[in-house]
Amino acid sequence: MKELPKRKPNRLQGYDYSQNGAYFITVCTKGRSELFGEIPVGAASCRPQFGEIPVGAASCRPRLTDLGEIVETEISSLSKTYANVTVDCHIVMPNHVHMIIIANNDNGRQNAAPTVSRMMNQWKR
């Protein structure tokens, strides 16, 4: 049986991920399947206007599928589920999602603050 490559750890050892701060999150689909949408190649929405520099999502927004629309809606529910969490910005791409979440757990109950891992596990479910 072929041995799969070992994954690199993607978390900082000893760091408390329930601390206040901004966290950059990327969530990928299994097998990088394009479940959330497609990039409309050659569409007018992908052509920069005069003087604009075509960089990142500003140059072309993906056309979302129904599943992509659900993901978009569920991203906004993070702030409703966790009162001390704000989604600063996000983008749903065809096979992954990027978001910056800001945790502000200044309620005096640091032990009860959710970790980023717990929030993402619940969000993915």
Chimera marker file (.cmm) of the C-alpha trace (Angstrom):
<marker_set name="trace">
<marker id="1" x="0.000" y="0.000" z="0.000" r="1" g="1" b="0" radius="0.5"/>
<marker id="2" x="1.359" y="3.423" z="-0.969" r="1" g="1" b="0" radius="0.5"/>
<marker id="3" x="2.173" y="5.617" z="2.018" r="1" g="1" b="0" radius="0.5"/>
<marker id="4" x="0.635" y="9.082" z="1.840" r="1" g="1" b="0" radius="0.5"/>
<marker id="5" x="2.804" y="12.142" z="2.468" r="1" g="1" b="0" radius="0.5"/>
<marker id="6" x="2.768" y="13.586" z="5.989" r="1" g="1" b="0" radius="0.5"/>
<marker id="7" x="0.854" y="16.833" z="6.468" r="1" g="1" b="0" radius="0.5"/>
<marker id="8" x="2.743" y="19.769" z="7.887" r="1" g="1" b="0" radius="0.5"/>
<marker id="9" x="1.304" y="21.128" z="11.129" r="1" g="1" b="0" radius="0.5"/>
<marker id="10" x="-0.742" y="24.223" z="10.341" r="1" g="1" b="0" radius="0.5"/>
<marker id="11" x="-1.127" y="25.491" z="13.900" r="1" g="1" b="0" radius="0.5"/>
<marker id="12" x="1.371" y="27.268" z="16.094" r="1" g="1" b="0" radius="0.5"/>
<marker id="13" x="2.442" y="24.988" z="18.961" r="1" g="1" b="0" radius="0.5"/>
<marker id="14" x="1.297" y="26.267" z="22.366" r="1" g="1" b="0" radius="0.5"/>
<marker id="15" x="-0.818" y="29.125" z="20.957" r="1" g="1" b="0" radius="0.5"/>
<marker id="16" x="-4.263" y="29.695" z="22.486" r="1" g="1" b="0" radius="0.5"/>
<marker id="17" x="-6.607" y="30.056" z="19.499" r="1" g="1" b="0" radius="0.5"/>
<marker id="18" x="-9.391" y="31.448" z="21.694" r="1" g="1" b="0" radius="0.5"/>
<marker id="19" x="-7.382" y="34.670" z="22.193" r="1" g="1" b="0" radius="0.5"/>
<marker id="20" x="-8.516" y="37.974" z="20.762" r="1" g="1" b="0" radius="0.5"/>
<marker id="21" x="-7.183" y="38.654" z="17.302" r="1" g="1" b="0" radius="0.5"/>
<marker id="22" x="-7.701" y="38.419" z="13.571" r="1" g="1" b="0" radius="0.5"/>
<marker id="23" x="-7.402" y="34.972" z="12.014" r="1" g="1" b="0" radius="0.5"/>
<marker id="24" x="-6.976" y="34.200" z="8.311" r="1" g="1" b="0" radius="0.5"/>
<marker id="25" x="-8.884" y="31.000" z="7.502" r="1" g="1" b="0" radius="0.5"/>
<marker id="26" x="-8.868" y="28.929" z="4.312" r="1" g="1" b="0" radius="0.5"/>
<marker id="27" x="-11.248" y="25.993" z="3.907" r="1" g="1" b="0" radius="0.5"/>
<marker id="28" x="-10.840" y="23.740" z="0.835" r="1" g="1" b="0" radius="0.5"/>
<marker id="29" x="-13.253" y="21.260" z="-0.691" r="1" g="1" b="0" radius="0.5"/>
<marker id="30" x="-12.324" y="17.590" z="-0.678" r="1" g="1" b="0" radius="0.5"/>
<marker id="31" x="-10.158" y="16.812" z="-3.681" r="1" g="1" b="0" radius="0.5"/>
<marker id="32" x="-10.309" y="20.489" z="-4.681" r="1" g="1" b="0" radius="0.5"/>
<marker id="33" x="-13.620" y="19.805" z="-6.434" r="1" g="1" b="0" radius="0.5"/>
<marker id="34" x="-15.189" y="22.973" z="-7.808" r="1" g="1" b="0" radius="0.5"/>
<marker id="35" x="-18.426" y="22.674" z="-5.841" r="1" g="1" b="0" radius="0.5"/>
<marker id="36" x="-18.986" y="26.324" z="-4.963" r="1" g="1" b="0" radius="0.5"/>
<marker id="37" x="-18.936" y="27.957" z="-8.388" r="1" g="1" b="0" radius="0.5"/>
<marker id="38" x="-16.972" y="28.768" z="-11.492" r="1" g="1" b="0" radius="0.5"/>
<marker id="39" x="-14.856" y="31.593" z="-12.832" r="1" g="1" b="0" radius="0.5"/>
<marker id="40" x="-16.652" y="32.986" z="-15.891" r="1" g="1" b="0" radius="0.5"/>
<marker id="41" x="-13.808" y="32.953" z="-18.434" r="1" g="1" b="0" radius="0.5"/>
<marker id="42" x="-13.947" y="35.843" z="-20.865" r="1" g="1" b="0" radius="0.5"/>
<marker id="43" x="-17.048" y="37.336" z="-19.263" r="1" g="1" b="0" radius="0.5"/>
<marker id="44" x="-17.407" y="41.117" z="-19.169" r="1" g="1" b="0" radius="0.5"/>
<marker id="45" x="-17.276" y="40.978" z="-15.354" r="1" g="1" b="0" radius="0.5"/>
<marker id="46" x="-13.682" y="39.711" z="-15.614" r="1" g="1" b="0" radius="0.5"/>
<marker id="47" x="-12.370" y="42.584" z="-17.689" r="1" g="1" b="0" radius="0.5"/>
<marker id="48" x="-10.806" y="45.435" z="-15.714" r="1" g="1" b="0" radius="0.5"/>
<marker id="49" x="-12.133" y="48.941" z="-16.286" r="1" g="1" b="0" radius="0.5"/>
<marker id="50" x="-9.822" y="51.644" z="-17.623" r="1" g="1" b="0" radius="0.5"/>
<marker id="51" x="-7.145" y="52.423" z="-15.054" r="1" g="1" b="0" radius="0.5"/>
<marker id="52" x="-7.899" y="49.426" z="-12.850" r="1" g="1" b="0" radius="0.5"/>
<marker id="53" x="-5.278" y="46.836" z="-12.062" r="1" g="1" b="0" radius="0.5"/>
<marker id="54" x="-6.707" y="43.290" z="-12.358" r="1" g="1" b="0" radius="0.5"/>
<marker id="55" x="-5.655" y="41.810" z="-9.025" r="1" g="1" b="0" radius="0.5"/>
<marker id="56" x="-7.332" y="39.045" z="-7.017" r="1" g="1" b="0" radius="0.5"/>
<marker id="57" x="-11.087" y="38.918" z="-6.557" r="1" g="1" b="0" radius="0.5"/>
<marker id="58" x="-11.471" y="42.517" z="-7.725" r="1" g="1" b="0" radius="0.5"/>
<marker id="59" x="-10.600" y="41.369" z="-11.241" r="1" g="1" b="0" radius="0.5"/>
<marker id="60" x="-13.223" y="38.615" z="-11.466" r="1" g="1" b="0" radius="0.5"/>
<marker id="61" x="-15.838" y="37.387" z="-9.002" r="1" g="1" b="0" radius="0.5"/>
<marker id="62" x="-16.800" y="33.699" z="-9.235" r="1" g="1" b="0" radius="0.5"/>
<marker id="63" x="-20.310" y="32.771" z="-10.314" r="1" g="1" b="0" radius="0.5"/>
<marker id="64" x="-21.606" y="30.786" z="-7.319" r="1" g="1" b="0" radius="0.5"/>
<marker id="65" x="-23.603" y="27.566" z="-7.482" r="1" g="1" b="0" radius="0.5"/>
<marker id="66" x="-26.498" y="26.888" z="-5.094" r="1" g="1" b="0" radius="0.5"/>
<marker id="67" x="-24.003" y="25.256" z="-2.727" r="1" g="1" b="0" radius="0.5"/>
<marker id="68" x="-21.739" y="28.300" z="-3.021" r="1" g="1" b="0" radius="0.5"/>
<marker id="69" x="-24.687" y="30.542" z="-2.117" r="1" g="1" b="0" radius="0.5"/>
<marker id="70" x="-25.314" y="28.406" z="0.993" r="1" g="1" b="0" radius="0.5"/>
<marker id="71" x="-21.651" y="28.758" z="1.980" r="1" g="1" b="0" radius="0.5"/>
<marker id="72" x="-21.915" y="32.532" z="1.478" r="1" g="1" b="0" radius="0.5"/>
<marker id="73" x="-24.982" y="32.656" z="3.747" r="1" g="1" b="0" radius="0.5"/>
<marker id="74" x="-23.405" y="30.454" z="6.405" r="1" g="1" b="0" radius="0.5"/>
<marker id="75" x="-20.330" y="32.676" z="6.609" r="1" g="1" b="0" radius="0.5"/>
<marker id="76" x="-22.548" y="35.517" z="7.787" r="1" g="1" b="0" radius="0.5"/>
<marker id="77" x="-24.115" y="33.222" z="10.400" r="1" g="1" b="0" radius="0.5"/>
<marker id="78" x="-20.781" y="32.919" z="12.231" r="1" g="1" b="0" radius="0.5"/>
<marker id="79" x="-21.346" y="36.351" z="13.782" r="1" g="1" b="0" radius="0.5"/>
<marker id="80" x="-24.818" y="35.274" z="14.903" r="1" g="1" b="0" radius="0.5"/>
<marker id="81" x="-23.636" y="31.964" z="16.350" r="1" g="1" b="0" radius="0.5"/>
<marker id="82" x="-20.682" y="33.504" z="18.177" r="1" g="1" b="0" radius="0.5"/>
<marker id="83" x="-21.498" y="36.949" z="19.584" r="1" g="1" b="0" radius="0.5"/>
<marker id="84" x="-17.824" y="37.890" z="19.974" r="1" g="1" b="0" radius="0.5"/>
<marker id="85" x="-16.786" y="36.958" z="16.437" r="1" g="1" b="0" radius="0.5"/>
<marker id="86" x="-16.943" y="39.158" z="13.346" r="1" g="1" b="0" radius="0.5"/>
<marker id="87" x="-16.235" y="38.095" z="9.771" r="1" g="1" b="0" radius="0.5"/>
<marker id="88" x="-14.151" y="41.038" z="8.552" r="1" g="1" b="0" radius="0.5"/>
<marker id="89" x="-14.018" y="39.942" z="4.913" r="1" g="1" b="0" radius="0.5"/>
<marker id="90" x="-14.391" y="36.764" z="2.890" r="1" g="1" b="0" radius="0.5"/>
<marker id="91" x="-14.511" y="35.313" z="-0.600" r="1" g="1" b="0" radius="0.5"/>
<marker id="92" x="-16.066" y="32.085" z="-1.824" r="1" g="1" b="0" radius="0.5"/>
<marker id="93" x="-14.016" y="30.607" z="-4.653" r="1" g="1" b="0" radius="0.5"/>
<marker id="94" x="-14.965" y="27.559" z="-6.780" r="1" g="1" b="0" radius="0.5"/>
<marker id="95" x="-13.042" y="25.086" z="-4.610" r="1" g="1" b="0" radius="0.5"/>
<marker id="96" x="-12.189" y="26.982" z="-1.425" r="1" g="1" b="0" radius="0.5"/>
<marker id="97" x="-13.171" y="29.797" z="0.916" r="1" g="1" b="0" radius="0.5"/>
<marker id="98" x="-10.981" y="32.513" z="2.413" r="1" g="1" b="0" radius="0.5"/>
<marker id="99" x="-12.094" y="34.578" z="5.389" r="1" g="1" b="0" radius="0.5"/>
<marker id="100" x="-10.669" y="36.806" z="8.063" r="1" g="1" b="0" radius="0.5"/>
<marker id="101" x="-12.460" y="36.420" z="11.362" r="1" g="1" b="0" radius="0.5"/>
<marker id="102" x="-11.927" y="38.711" z="14.308" r="1" g="1" b="0" radius="0.5"/>
<marker id="103" x="-12.369" y="37.341" z="17.825" r="1" g="1" b="0" radius="0.5"/>
<marker id="104" x="-13.027" y="39.835" z="20.612" r="1" g="1" b="0" radius="0.5"/>
<marker id="105" x="-13.595" y="37.817" z="23.781" r="1" g="1" b="0" radius="0.5"/>
<marker id="106" x="-13.501" y="40.670" z="26.304" r="1" g="1" b="0" radius="0.5"/>
<marker id="107" x="-16.429" y="39.355" z="28.313" r="1" g="1" b="0" radius="0.5"/>
<marker id="108" x="-14.318" y="38.273" z="31.288" r="1" g="1" b="0" radius="0.5"/>
<marker id="109" x="-14.875" y="34.558" z="30.581" r="1" g="1" b="0" radius="0.5"/>
<marker id="110" x="-11.766" y="33.640" z="28.601" r="1" g="1" b="0" radius="0.5"/>
<marker id="111" x="-12.185" y="29.946" z="29.492" r="1" g="1" b="0" radius="0.5"/>
<marker id="112" x="-15.594" y="29.896" z="27.786" r="1" g="1" b="0" radius="0.5"/>
<marker id="113" x="-14.359" y="31.563" z="24.590" r="1" g="1" b="0" radius="0.5"/>
<marker id="114" x="-14.536" y="29.237" z="21.565" r="1" g="1" b="0" radius="0.5"/>
<marker id="115" x="-11.346" y="28.337" z="19.743" r="1" g="1" b="0" radius="0.5"/>
<marker id="116" x="-10.965" y="28.991" z="16.032" r="1" g="1" b="0" radius="0.5"/>
<marker id="117" x="-10.851" y="25.229" z="15.480" r="1" g="1" b="0" radius="0.5"/>
<marker id="118" x="-14.152" y="24.718" z="17.302" r="1" g="1" b="0" radius="0.5"/>
<marker id="119" x="-15.816" y="27.527" z="15.336" r="1" g="1" b="0" radius="0.5"/>
<marker id="120" x="-14.638" y="26.142" z="11.994" r="1" g="1" b="0" radius="0.5"/>
<marker id="121" x="-15.639" y="22.568" z="12.867" r="1" g="1" b="0" radius="0.5"/>
<marker id="122" x="-19.146" y="23.711" z="13.745" r="1" g="1" b="0" radius="0.5"/>
<marker id="123" x="-19.351" y="25.943" z="10.684" r="1" g="1" b="0" radius="0.5"/>
<marker id="124" x="-18.329" y="23.099" z="8.343" r="1" g="1" b="0" radius="0.5"/>
<marker id="125" x="-20.959" y="20.797" z="9.840" r="1" g="1" b="0" radius="0.5"/>
<link id1="1" id2="2" r="1" g="1" b="0" radius="0.2"/>
<link id1="2" id2="3" r="1" g="1" b="0" radius="0.2"/>
<link id1="3" id2="4" r="1" g="1" b="0" radius="0.2"/>
<link id1="4" id2="5" r="1" g="1" b="0" radius="0.2"/>
<link id1="5" id2="6" r="1" g="1" b="0" radius="0.2"/>
<link id1="6" id2="7" r="1" g="1" b="0" radius="0.2"/>
<link id1="7" id2="8" r="1" g="1" b="0" radius="0.2"/>
<link id1="8" id2="9" r="1" g="1" b="0" radius="0.2"/>
<link id1="9" id2="10" r="1" g="1" b="0" radius="0.2"/>
<link id1="10" id2="11" r="1" g="1" b="0" radius="0.2"/>
<link id1="11" id2="12" r="1" g="1" b="0" radius="0.2"/>
<link id1="12" id2="13" r="1" g="1" b="0" radius="0.2"/>
<link id1="13" id2="14" r="1" g="1" b="0" radius="0.2"/>
<link id1="14" id2="15" r="1" g="1" b="0" radius="0.2"/>
<link id1="15" id2="16" r="1" g="1" b="0" radius="0.2"/>
<link id1="16" id2="17" r="1" g="1" b="0" radius="0.2"/>
<link id1="17" id2="18" r="1" g="1" b="0" radius="0.2"/>
<link id1="18" id2="19" r="1" g="1" b="0" radius="0.2"/>
<link id1="19" id2="20" r="1" g="1" b="0" radius="0.2"/>
<link id1="20" id2="21" r="1" g="1" b="0" radius="0.2"/>
<link id1="21" id2="22" r="1" g="1" b="0" radius="0.2"/>
<link id1="22" id2="23" r="1" g="1" b="0" radius="0.2"/>
<link id1="23" id2="24" r="1" g="1" b="0" radius="0.2"/>
<link id1="24" id2="25" r="1" g="1" b="0" radius="0.2"/>
<link id1="25" id2="26" r="1" g="1" b="0" radius="0.2"/>
<link id1="26" id2="27" r="1" g="1" b="0" radius="0.2"/>
<link id1="27" id2="28" r="1" g="1" b="0" radius="0.2"/>
<link id1="28" id2="29" r="1" g="1" b="0" radius="0.2"/>
<link id1="29" id2="30" r="1" g="1" b="0" radius="0.2"/>
<link id1="30" id2="31" r="1" g="1" b="0" radius="0.2"/>
<link id1="31" id2="32" r="1" g="1" b="0" radius="0.2"/>
<link id1="32" id2="33" r="1" g="1" b="0" radius="0.2"/>
<link id1="33" id2="34" r="1" g="1" b="0" radius="0.2"/>
<link id1="34" id2="35" r="1" g="1" b="0" radius="0.2"/>
<link id1="35" id2="36" r="1" g="1" b="0" radius="0.2"/>
<link id1="36" id2="37" r="1" g="1" b="0" radius="0.2"/>
<link id1="37" id2="38" r="1" g="1" b="0" radius="0.2"/>
<link id1="38" id2="39" r="1" g="1" b="0" radius="0.2"/>
<link id1="39" id2="40" r="1" g="1" b="0" radius="0.2"/>
<link id1="40" id2="41" r="1" g="1" b="0" radius="0.2"/>
<link id1="41" id2="42" r="1" g="1" b="0" radius="0.2"/>
<link id1="42" id2="43" r="1" g="1" b="0" radius="0.2"/>
<link id1="43" id2="44" r="1" g="1" b="0" radius="0.2"/>
<link id1="44" id2="45" r="1" g="1" b="0" radius="0.2"/>
<link id1="45" id2="46" r="1" g="1" b="0" radius="0.2"/>
<link id1="46" id2="47" r="1" g="1" b="0" radius="0.2"/>
<link id1="47" id2="48" r="1" g="1" b="0" radius="0.2"/>
<link id1="48" id2="49" r="1" g="1" b="0" radius="0.2"/>
<link id1="49" id2="50" r="1" g="1" b="0" radius="0.2"/>
<link id1="50" id2="51" r="1" g="1" b="0" radius="0.2"/>
<link id1="51" id2="52" r="1" g="1" b="0" radius="0.2"/>
<link id1="52" id2="53" r="1" g="1" b="0" radius="0.2"/>
<link id1="53" id2="54" r="1" g="1" b="0" radius="0.2"/>
<link id1="54" id2="55" r="1" g="1" b="0" radius="0.2"/>
<link id1="55" id2="56" r="1" g="1" b="0" radius="0.2"/>
<link id1="56" id2="57" r="1" g="1" b="0" radius="0.2"/>
<link id1="57" id2="58" r="1" g="1" b="0" radius="0.2"/>
<link id1="58" id2="59" r="1" g="1" b="0" radius="0.2"/>
<link id1="59" id2="60" r="1" g="1" b="0" radius="0.2"/>
<link id1="60" id2="61" r="1" g="1" b="0" radius="0.2"/>
<link id1="61" id2="62" r="1" g="1" b="0" radius="0.2"/>
<link id1="62" id2="63" r="1" g="1" b="0" radius="0.2"/>
<link id1="63" id2="64" r="1" g="1" b="0" radius="0.2"/>
<link id1="64" id2="65" r="1" g="1" b="0" radius="0.2"/>
<link id1="65" id2="66" r="1" g="1" b="0" radius="0.2"/>
<link id1="66" id2="67" r="1" g="1" b="0" radius="0.2"/>
<link id1="67" id2="68" r="1" g="1" b="0" radius="0.2"/>
<link id1="68" id2="69" r="1" g="1" b="0" radius="0.2"/>
<link id1="69" id2="70" r="1" g="1" b="0" radius="0.2"/>
<link id1="70" id2="71" r="1" g="1" b="0" radius="0.2"/>
<link id1="71" id2="72" r="1" g="1" b="0" radius="0.2"/>
<link id1="72" id2="73" r="1" g="1" b="0" radius="0.2"/>
<link id1="73" id2="74" r="1" g="1" b="0" radius="0.2"/>
<link id1="74" id2="75" r="1" g="1" b="0" radius="0.2"/>
<link id1="75" id2="76" r="1" g="1" b="0" radius="0.2"/>
<link id1="76" id2="77" r="1" g="1" b="0" radius="0.2"/>
<link id1="77" id2="78" r="1" g="1" b="0" radius="0.2"/>
<link id1="78" id2="79" r="1" g="1" b="0" radius="0.2"/>
<link id1="79" id2="80" r="1" g="1" b="0" radius="0.2"/>
<link id1="80" id2="81" r="1" g="1" b="0" radius="0.2"/>
<link id1="81" id2="82" r="1" g="1" b="0" radius="0.2"/>
<link id1="82" id2="83" r="1" g="1" b="0" radius="0.2"/>
<link id1="83" id2="84" r="1" g="1" b="0" radius="0.2"/>
<link id1="84" id2="85" r="1" g="1" b="0" radius="0.2"/>
<link id1="85" id2="86" r="1" g="1" b="0" radius="0.2"/>
<link id1="86" id2="87" r="1" g="1" b="0" radius="0.2"/>
<link id1="87" id2="88" r="1" g="1" b="0" radius="0.2"/>
<link id1="88" id2="89" r="1" g="1" b="0" radius="0.2"/>
<link id1="89" id2="90" r="1" g="1" b="0" radius="0.2"/>
<link id1="90" id2="91" r="1" g="1" b="0" radius="0.2"/>
<link id1="91" id2="92" r="1" g="1" b="0" radius="0.2"/>
<link id1="92" id2="93" r="1" g="1" b="0" radius="0.2"/>
<link id1="93" id2="94" r="1" g="1" b="0" radius="0.2"/>
<link id1="94" id2="95" r="1" g="1" b="0" radius="0.2"/>
<link id1="95" id2="96" r="1" g="1" b="0" radius="0.2"/>
<link id1="96" id2="97" r="1" g="1" b="0" radius="0.2"/>
<link id1="97" id2="98" r="1" g="1" b="0" radius="0.2"/>
<link id1="98" id2="99" r="1" g="1" b="0" radius="0.2"/>
<link id1="99" id2="100" r="1" g="1" b="0" radius="0.2"/>
<link id1="100" id2="101" r="1" g="1" b="0" radius="0.2"/>
<link id1="101" id2="102" r="1" g="1" b="0" radius="0.2"/>
<link id1="102" id2="103" r="1" g="1" b="0" radius="0.2"/>
<link id1="103" id2="104" r="1" g="1" b="0" radius="0.2"/>
<link id1="104" id2="105" r="1" g="1" b="0" radius="0.2"/>
<link id1="105" id2="106" r="1" g="1" b="0" radius="0.2"/>
<link id1="106" id2="107" r="1" g="1" b="0" radius="0.2"/>
<link id1="107" id2="108" r="1" g="1" b="0" radius="0.2"/>
<link id1="108" id2="109" r="1" g="1" b="0" radius="0.2"/>
<link id1="109" id2="110" r="1" g="1" b="0" radius="0.2"/>
<link id1="110" id2="111" r="1" g="1" b="0" radius="0.2"/>
<link id1="111" id2="112" r="1" g="1" b="0" radius="0.2"/>
<link id1="112" id2="113" r="1" g="1" b="0" radius="0.2"/>
<link id1="113" id2="114" r="1" g="1" b="0" radius="0.2"/>
<link id1="114" id2="115" r="1" g="1" b="0" radius="0.2"/>
<link id1="115" id2="116" r="1" g="1" b="0" radius="0.2"/>
<link id1="116" id2="117" r="1" g="1" b="0" radius="0.2"/>
<link id1="117" id2="118" r="1" g="1" b="0" radius="0.2"/>
<link id1="118" id2="119" r="1" g="1" b="0" radius="0.2"/>
<link id1="119" id2="120" r="1" g="1" b="0" radius="0.2"/>
<link id1="120" id2="121" r="1" g="1" b="0" radius="0.2"/>
<link id1="121" id2="122" r="1" g="1" b="0" radius="0.2"/>
<link id1="122" id2="123" r="1" g="1" b="0" radius="0.2"/>
<link id1="123" id2="124" r="1" g="1" b="0" radius="0.2"/>
<link id1="124" id2="125" r="1" g="1" b="0" radius="0.2"/>
</marker_set>
